[in-house]
Amino acid sequence: MMDMAVLGSEEFVLGFRLAGIKRVYTAEPEDYEVAMTKLLEDESIGILTVDSSDLNKLSIGVRNKALDSISPVVVPVGKDESDLREKVKRAIGVDLYKN
């Protein structure tokens, strides 16, 4: 069985920690890319939840690796509606919000 993990700031991971997620990793902005790379290589993680705003701060190569990753699946969460739009589009292959 694969684990769910969370990576982000103390504020971001707090709710997940309270919800009982055991694999919670915090990283300062200067260490975030190294932490992300390490977790993407961890074969015991099935789902990696990250703050979408942190994902946008990664280098292009690491960001693309995260977004294209199948194991673990990287799930960005955030407040932006376009973030939700992109998740739906990636999941089903159709832009439901398109006019």
C-alpha positions in Angstrom: 0.0 0.0 0.0 1.3 3.4 -0.9 1.2 6.4 1.4 -0.2 9.9 1.0 2.3 12.6 1.8 2.1 16.4 2.1 4.8 19.0 1.3 4.6 22.7 2.1 4.9 25.4 4.7 4.0 24.9 8.3 0.7 26.7 7.7 -0.1 24.6 4.7 0.6 21.2 6.3 -1.1 21.9 9.6 -4.6 20.9 8.5 -3.3 17.7 6.9 -1.4 16.8 10.1 -4.6 17.4 12.2 -6.5 15.2 9.7 -4.2 12.3 10.5 -1.8 12.3 7.5 1.4 10.8 8.9 3.9 11.7 6.2 4.0 15.5 6.5 7.0 17.4 5.2 7.7 21.0 5.7 10.2 23.0 3.6 11.3 26.6 3.5 11.1 28.2 0.0 14.9 27.9 -0.5 14.7 24.1 0.3 11.4 23.3 -1.4 12.8 22.2 -4.8 15.3 19.7 -3.1 12.5 18.3 -0.9 10.1 18.0 -3.9 12.8 16.1 -5.9 13.5 13.7 -3.0 9.8 13.0 -2.5 9.1 12.4 -6.2 11.7 9.6 -6.1 10.2 8.0 -3.0 8.5 4.8 -4.2 6.4 4.4 -1.1 4.4 7.6 -1.8 1.3 7.2 -4.0 -0.1 10.7 -3.6 1.8 13.9 -2.9 -0.3 16.9 -2.0 1.4 20.3 -2.4 0.3 24.0 -2.4 -0.2 25.1 -5.9 1.5 28.4 -5.2 4.6 26.5 -4.1 4.5 24.4 -7.3 4.6 27.6 -9.3 8.0 28.6 -7.7 9.8 25.5 -8.9 12.1 25.4 -11.9 10.5 24.4 -15.1 12.1 21.0 -15.1 11.1 20.0 -11.6 7.6 21.5 -12.0 7.0 19.5 -15.2 8.4 16.3 -13.6 5.9 16.8 -10.7 2.9 17.6 -12.9 3.7 14.6 -15.2 4.4 12.2 -12.4 2.3 9.1 -12.2 3.9 7.7 -9.1 3.5 9.6 -7.0 0.5 11.5 -8.3 1.1 15.2 -7.4 -2.1 16.9 -6.4 -1.7 20.7 -6.2 -4.4 22.4 -4.0 -5.0 26.1 -3.7 -7.5 28.9 -3.7 -7.4 29.7 -7.4 -10.4 28.6 -9.6 -8.1 28.2 -12.6 -6.3 25.6 -10.5 -9.5 23.6 -10.3 -10.2 24.1 -14.0 -6.8 22.7 -14.8 -7.3 19.7 -12.5 -10.6 18.8 -14.2 -9.1 19.3 -17.6 -6.2 17.0 -16.8 -8.4 14.4 -15.2 -11.0 14.0 -18.0 -9.2 15.6 -21.0 -11.9 18.2 -21.6 -12.1 21.8 -20.6 -15.6 22.0 -19.0 -15.3 25.7 -18.3 -14.6 26.6 -22.0 -17.3 29.0 -23.4 
